[in-house]
Amino acid sequence: GERVKKELFTMLQYQNWHNGMLAMHEAGLFGVYFSLEGKLQTRHNIVQIEKGCEFEQPLKLISFFNFNFAFLHLMAAMLKFTRRESAFLLFAQNNYLALQYFKQKPAEAKLAIFNADKNAMMQLAQLFPDVKTQVLSFMQSVKPLPIDGNDVKQLGFEGRDIKAQLEKAKEMWVESGFGLSKGEMLKTLVRL
């Protein structure tokens, strides 16, 4: 698996990597190697990925295989992806809908982006050129939550309720455009 991965990732570094992947796909090599029944859906309009970004190869695979995460996780296991590469695939699976529906459901998308790893999200945003600029702009505007678990505990909450209140606080923080003061946020949590 490691040798196949090395060859595949080497091919992904070339400018016309997509043509090589299409040829392999059309020849049925992916189906044979990964023991797949049926045909994999692939993309013909490939998104440009920044050269040299940390997850360049996994991003290209995600794009080529049209977000087929079941297949991508199988590929990662069989080709012995590193833990970071596999973790990025899981991150992409958990967060791609936030970017996919950024325009249709901005509140939910922004909350998911606020909670996500910023570096990984910036790389994943490359797969969504129609919202990439908006997502990056939002990410640059993000400010840290002005309260923490100790603040919520001082309001009288305990255990799991602290976590639940912090989640509500994150939602309010993002919805306010990062404009609530610590005091306003704590007053709102007391009323909820």
Secondary structure, DSSP 8 states (H G I E B T S, - for coil): -HHHHHHHHHHHTSTTHHHHHHHHHHTTHHHHHTT--S-----SS-----TT-TTHHHHHHHHHTTT-HHHHHHHHHHTT--HHHHHHHHHHHHHHHHHHTTTTSHHHHHHHHHHS-HHHHHHHGGG-TTTHHHHHHHHHH----S--HHHHHHTT--THHHHHHHHHHHHHHHHTTS---HHHHHHHHHH-
